[in-house]
């Protein structure tokens, strides 16, 4: 029993030595990589990536939302995700399924409205969409402006 305790202690010491060497190697490589990274970045702009990293002001890249399709695959980009959502996750506009409130709304929308409004041009719509703040939702919608721009 005494022999196994000595072997265990010997292995523990060897483990701790190896662990310390490994940690030292990692620190050295991390430091060397950081030095190389700092020399590669532009010295012209003092507000570059290095400053933002040091100041904790680096913005994280937004993740592209993905959906699992019926065949088990995932959507690969924002455009495909939006197309899939519109095609598969929005209800059909079927008048036979309408409740009384829906029938009333349809009747109201069929009534002629007497206005002197001029037609909205495509350029006006494009200008309005381009001026929307990226992460803001416009009006009552839950769709952010950055997703509206894809449309």
N, C-alpha and C positions, 0 to 999 in steps of 0.2 A: 504494500500500500504506500510505503514511503517513496518508492521509486516513481510511482505514477504522479505523485504530488510534485516531485522535482521536475519531471518531464513537462507537466502542465505549466509550471512556473517558467521553465526555459522557453516553451512555446509562446507564452504570454509576453515575455520580454522580446522575443524575436518579432512577434506581431506588432508590438508597440513601436519598435525600431523601424520596421518596414512601413508602418502607417505614417510615421513622422517623415520619413524620406519621401513618400508619395505626396504628402501635403506640401512639403518644401518644393518638390518638382512642379506641382500645380501652381503654387504661388509664383514661382520663377517664370513659368510659361505665360501666365496671365499678365505679369508685369511686362514681359518682352512683347507680347501681342499689343498691349496698350501703348507702349512706346512707339511701335511700328504704326499703329493706327493713328496716333497723334501726329506723326511726321507726314503721313500720307494726306491728311485733310488739309484743306486750303488755309494758308497763313494770311490770306488777303482779308477774309471775313472773320473778325473776332467773335461773332455771334453764331458760329457754326455748330456742328453736332457736338463737339467736345464741350463747349460752353453749356449747351442745353442739357447734356448728360450730367455734367457736374452740378448744375443748378437744379436738376430734377424737373426740367421743363420740357422734356421730350414727349411728344404726343404719341400715344400708341396707335398703331394702324388699326383702322376699323375692320372688323371681321365681316366677311361677306356671308350673309345668311344663306344657309342651304336647307333644302327640304328633301326628305326621303320620298321618292316617287313610288308608285304602285308596283313597279317591277323590282324594287329594292335598291336601285341606284340612287345617288344623290345628285342634286342640281350642282353645277360646277361654277356658276357665276351669278351675279346679281340679275342680269337680264333673263337668264333661264329660270331663276327662282320666281321672278315676277310673272313671267309667262305661265309657268306651272300653276302659280297661285290663281291667276285669272281664269285659266282653263279648267282647273280641277277643284278649287276650294271656294269658289263663289257660286251662289245659287243661281239656277236658271230663272229667267223672268217669265214665269208661266202664269197666265191669267186664270187658268182653271184652279190654281192653288190659292188664289187671293182670298183673304179674309175681307170682312165688310169695310174695314178702314182702308185697305188697299184699293178696293173698288171706288171708294169716295175720292181717294187721292188721284186715281186715274181720271175720274170724271172732272175733277177740278183742273187738271192739267190739259184737258181737251178744250176747255172754255177759251175763247179768244180773249186776248188781253189787248186793250187799246193803248198803245204807247207810241211815243215818238223816238224810241231807242234806235240808234244806228247799229248796224251789224258790227260785231267784233271781228277784227282781222286776225289772221294767223300770226302776223308780226306782233300784234299787241299781246297775244297769248304767250308767245316766245319770250317777249320782254318781261312780262309779269313773272313767268316761271324762272327766268334767269336772275331776277332780282330777289327771289325768295332766299331767306337765310337757311343754310344747309340743314341744320339739325332741328329747325322749327317746324311745327305742324301748322298748317294754314287753316284757319277757321275750325270747324268741328271735326275735320278729318283726322284720322290717326296715322296718315301716311306722311312721313317726313319729306321735305323738299328734295333731298338728294335722291330719293326714289322716284319722285315726280319727274325729275330731269331725265331719267332713263327713258321714260315714256316719250 
